[in-house]
Amino acid sequence: MKRNTPAGDRARPETEMTREERLAEALRANLARRKAQARARKAGPGDDNERSEGNE
């Protein structure tokens, strides 16, 4: 729980800021992973082979 302090957010302990930053980074990584999975599903199973054959 957050404590009400006269200084507001600046009085938060450094460990809480680190936790928030860590959670934000984890959320960004999760979003990137989910987007990659969605792109892979949309591309289909045979699309990777077709692209590499066309480049030769």
Steps between C-alpha positions, in 0.01 A plus 500: 500500500614850434550742782378856472803724526520875456775465237284277279669268248848633568493344848446145369776256583743418223410130516139575404615698196724210399211257532278720283771529237551123508128439457480750213790326326336160547175632352682638195682169448173308533329727249784459250489121542123492450526716188767269357281198571202667330710585194625141483145365519383742232791411270419131517727196521638501142567870448858497631612241244340684210675825590845337523454317167403823326819675614734249332 
